[in-house]
Amino acid sequence: MNLLANKLVDAFLKKKIISPIPIKYCKNIDKANEFRKFCEKKINKPIIGFKAGGTGIALLKKLKEKEPFYASVYEQNFLKNNKSVKVNEFTLGIELEVCYLIKANFFNLKKLITKNNIKKYISHMAPCIEVVGYRQRKKGIKTLGDLASDFGANVKFIIGAKKKFRNIKFNNLKTNISNKKVNQSVNGNTGTVYIDPINALKFVLMKLRKDKIKLNKNFYVFTGSTVGVVPILGKGIYSGKIEKLGSVSTKII
C-alpha cells in the first residue's frame, strides 16, 4: 500500500497519469477512504478545505452506498473565477456546486452538530465548478471507491464571487451549466445534493469531528454537484449559474 500511495501522491503533485491502482483499494468504500487518508498524510501542502463526494441520491442508490465520502482540497487545486483548466482523456467531467466558507472557530463547537447550529459558522457562500477526474488510466465510475481512493477525484475547483451567508432555502434552487461553443446545456437543482447543500455540509463537518481533523484557519466545504457529473464535450468556456447565488466560469483547454 505504501508503494502504491507514493505513486499516486507523486502523480497528484506532478499532474501525471499512472496505471490503475488495484481494485481492492476501490471496491469497498471503507478501504478506499483508508487509502485516501493514507495518501493525504503524505502531502505537505496547504489544505484550503474539504469536498463532499458522491452526494447525488440517485448515484448512491445505483452504487448501493448509504452515504457520500469526503476528501481534502489542496491550495494547488483551487482557482479563481474564469481561470483555465487543462483536461485529458481521464477527466470524468465537470460539476456545479454550492460551497461555503466556514469559520475556524467551528472546531470549538462541543455540542451535537445540527443543520441549524452550523449556520452561525458559515461566513460566506459561493457557486463553484469542480473538474473531476483520475490520476490513473481508467474511465467511468464502477464504485464510489473509484472516486474516493483517488483524492476524491478532484482535479480543480473554480470559485465564483463570494456572498455573505444568509439563511435562504437551498433545497430547491435551479442550476445550469453550459458551454455555448459546443451547444451543451445541463439543468439541475440543489435538491439533488444529499437532500440539500446544508445537509452535505453537515455531513462533512461531522466526518471532520469523527476523524479529529482541525484547521487553524477558515476553510471551504464543497457540497457536491447539483447537475451530476457532466461530460466535457469540447473545449471553451463552461458557465455555471445557481439561482439566488450567482455564477462561475472556467475555460477548458
RAVENRA-V844217 format. One record per backbone hydrogen bond with DSSP energy under -1.0 kcal/mol. NH is the residue of the N-H (numbers start at 1). CO is the residue of the C=O. E is the energy in kcal/mol with one decimal. If there is no record, write none. Layout:
nh->NH co->CO e->E
nh->NH co->CO e->E
This chain:
nh->5 co->1 e->-2.7
nh->6 co->2 e->-2.3
nh->7 co->3 e->-1.7
nh->8 co->4 e->-2.4
nh->9 co->5 e->-2.8
nh->10 co->6 e->-2.1
nh->11 co->7 e->-2.0
nh->12 co->8 e->-2.3
nh->13 co->9 e->-2.5
nh->14 co->10 e->-2.2
nh->16 co->11 e->-1.9
nh->18 co->135 e->-2.5
nh->25 co->22 e->-1.9
nh->26 co->23 e->-2.0
nh->27 co->23 e->-2.9
nh->32 co->28 e->-2.4
nh->33 co->29 e->-2.5
nh->34 co->30 e->-2.0
nh->35 co->31 e->-2.2
nh->36 co->32 e->-2.5
nh->37 co->33 e->-2.5
nh->38 co->34 e->-1.9
nh->39 co->35 e->-2.2
nh->40 co->36 e->-2.8
nh->41 co->37 e->-1.7
nh->42 co->39 e->-1.6
nh->43 co->40 e->-1.5
nh->48 co->73 e->-2.3
nh->49 co->73 e->-1.3
nh->50 co->220 e->-2.3
nh->51 co->71 e->-2.7
nh->52 co->222 e->-3.0
nh->53 co->69 e->-2.9
nh->57 co->192 e->-1.0
nh->60 co->56 e->-2.5
nh->61 co->57 e->-2.2
nh->62 co->58 e->-2.4
nh->63 co->59 e->-2.4
nh->65 co->60 e->-2.9
nh->69 co->53 e->-2.1
nh->71 co->51 e->-1.6
nh->73 co->49 e->-2.8
nh->75 co->46 e->-2.6
nh->77 co->74 e->-2.0
nh->78 co->75 e->-1.7
nh->79 co->157 e->-3.4
nh->82 co->249 e->-2.7
nh->83 co->80 e->-1.6
nh->85 co->251 e->-2.6
nh->91 co->88 e->-1.8
nh->92 co->132 e->-1.5
nh->93 co->132 e->-1.7
nh->94 co->230 e->-2.5
nh->95 co->130 e->-2.5
nh->97 co->128 e->-3.4
nh->99 co->126 e->-2.8
nh->100 co->221 e->-2.2
nh->101 co->124 e->-2.8
nh->102 co->219 e->-3.7
nh->103 co->121 e->-3.1
nh->106 co->103 e->-1.9
nh->107 co->104 e->-1.7
nh->108 co->105 e->-1.7
nh->109 co->106 e->-2.3
nh->118 co->114 e->-1.3
nh->121 co->118 e->-1.6
nh->122 co->119 e->-1.3
nh->123 co->101 e->-3.1
nh->125 co->163 e->-2.6
nh->126 co->99 e->-2.1
nh->128 co->97 e->-2.3
nh->129 co->158 e->-2.8
nh->130 co->95 e->-1.8
nh->131 co->156 e->-2.6
nh->132 co->93 e->-2.4
nh->133 co->153 e->-2.5
nh->134 co->90 e->-1.9
nh->137 co->18 e->-2.0
nh->138 co->136 e->-2.1
nh->146 co->143 e->-1.0
nh->148 co->144 e->-2.2
nh->149 co->145 e->-2.5
nh->153 co->150 e->-2.6
nh->154 co->151 e->-1.2
nh->155 co->131 e->-2.7
nh->156 co->131 e->-1.4
nh->157 co->77 e->-2.7
nh->158 co->129 e->-3.1
nh->159 co->79 e->-2.0
nh->160 co->127 e->-2.9
nh->163 co->125 e->-3.0
nh->165 co->123 e->-2.0
nh->168 co->166 e->-2.2
nh->175 co->188 e->-2.1
nh->176 co->241 e->-2.0
nh->177 co->186 e->-2.3
nh->178 co->239 e->-2.3
nh->179 co->184 e->-2.7
nh->184 co->179 e->-2.2
nh->186 co->177 e->-2.7
nh->188 co->175 e->-2.7
nh->189 co->226 e->-1.7
nh->190 co->173 e->-2.2
nh->192 co->189 e->-1.8
nh->193 co->190 e->-1.5
nh->194 co->55 e->-2.1
nh->194 co->192 e->-1.3
nh->196 co->194 e->-1.5
nh->200 co->196 e->-1.8
nh->201 co->197 e->-2.4
nh->202 co->198 e->-2.5
nh->203 co->199 e->-2.1
nh->204 co->200 e->-2.1
nh->205 co->201 e->-2.6
nh->206 co->202 e->-2.4
nh->207 co->203 e->-1.9
nh->208 co->204 e->-2.4
nh->209 co->205 e->-1.9
nh->210 co->206 e->-2.4
nh->211 co->207 e->-2.5
nh->212 co->209 e->-1.4
nh->213 co->208 e->-2.7
nh->219 co->102 e->-2.2
nh->220 co->48 e->-2.6
nh->221 co->100 e->-2.3
nh->222 co->50 e->-2.5
nh->223 co->98 e->-2.1
nh->226 co->96 e->-3.2
nh->230 co->94 e->-2.4
nh->236 co->252 e->-2.4
nh->238 co->250 e->-2.9
nh->239 co->178 e->-2.7
nh->240 co->248 e->-3.5
nh->241 co->176 e->-2.8
nh->242 co->246 e->-2.9
nh->243 co->174 e->-2.8
nh->245 co->242 e->-2.2
nh->246 co->242 e->-2.4
nh->248 co->240 e->-2.2
nh->250 co->238 e->-2.0
nh->251 co->83 e->-1.5
nh->252 co->236 e->-3.2
nh->253 co->85 e->-2.6
